[in-house]
């Protein structure tokens, strides 16, 4: 999972918190996603999994989630203003207004 989420460079770094500086925000987000994926759930709910990530990392995360969905996992995610590349990865889409 560490390799799949490209977290090898922070593998031995503390997560951190209020008192201890640890991994970056993007690394923390990928760690949280990995924590959920490691149990191989049937359903994964994600709220803004790409917020705060650079475009290439956001694409890699959504691409990883797409592969999980292709293997039978149901993934429901909210996403705000995805790039065209990311938008093309979605199988089903519900657009909300207001």
C-alpha positions in Angstrom: 0.0 0.0 0.0 2.9 2.3 0.8 4.3 1.9 -2.7 0.8 2.1 -4.4 0.3 5.5 -2.7 3.9 6.6 -3.3 4.7 7.1 0.3 8.1 5.4 0.3 10.0 8.6 1.1 8.0 9.1 4.4 7.7 5.5 5.4 9.6 5.9 8.7 8.3 9.4 9.5 5.9 10.1 12.3 2.4 11.2 11.2 2.7 14.2 13.5 0.1 16.4 15.1 -0.2 19.6 17.1 3.0 19.1 19.1 5.1 17.1 16.6 5.8 18.0 13.0 5.4 15.0 10.8 4.4 14.3 7.2 3.0 16.8 4.8 -0.7 17.4 4.3 -0.7 15.5 1.0 1.1 12.6 2.6 -1.3 12.6 5.4 -4.3 12.5 3.0 -2.8 9.6 1.1 -2.0 7.8 4.4 -5.7 8.2 5.5 -6.8 6.8 2.1 -4.4 3.9 2.5 -5.5 3.2 6.0 -9.0 2.7 4.7 -8.0 0.7 1.6 -5.8 -1.7 3.6 -8.8 -3.5 5.0 -10.2 -4.0 1.4 -13.7 -2.7 2.2 -16.7 -3.3 -0.1 -17.6 0.3 0.1 -15.4 3.4 0.4 -16.8 6.9 1.1 -14.4 9.7 0.4 -15.0 13.5 1.0 -12.8 15.5 -1.3 -9.9 13.0 -1.7 -8.0 15.3 -4.0 -8.3 18.6 -2.1 -4.9 20.1 -1.2 -3.0 17.8 -3.6 -1.1 18.9 -6.7 -2.6 17.8 -10.0 -0.3 14.8 -10.7 -0.8 13.4 -7.2 -4.6 14.0 -7.4 -4.6 12.1 -10.7 -2.6 9.2 -9.2 -5.0 9.0 -6.3 -8.1 8.9 -8.5 -6.5 6.5 -10.8 -5.7 4.2 -7.9 -9.3 4.5 -6.7 -10.5 3.7 -10.3 -8.5 0.5 -10.2 -10.0 -0.5 -6.9 -13.5 0.2 -8.4 -12.7 -1.9 -11.4 -11.8 -4.7 -9.0 -15.3 -4.6 -7.4 -15.0 -2.0 -4.7 -17.8 0.6 -4.6 -16.4 4.0 -4.2 -18.5 7.1 -3.5 -16.6 10.4 -3.5 -17.3 14.1 -3.5 -15.0 16.1 -5.7 -14.9 19.8 -6.5 -13.7 21.0 -9.9 -11.8 18.0 -11.1 -9.4 18.3 -14.0 -10.5 17.0 -17.4 -8.2 14.0 -16.9 -9.7 13.1 -13.6 -13.2 13.7 -14.8 -12.7 11.1 -17.5 -11.9 8.4 -14.9 -15.4 8.5 -13.3 -17.8 5.7 -14.2 -20.9 7.4 -12.9 -21.5 11.0 -12.0 -24.1 12.9 -10.0 -23.9 16.7 -10.4 -25.3 18.8 -7.6 -26.2 22.4 -7.8 -26.8 25.0 -5.1 
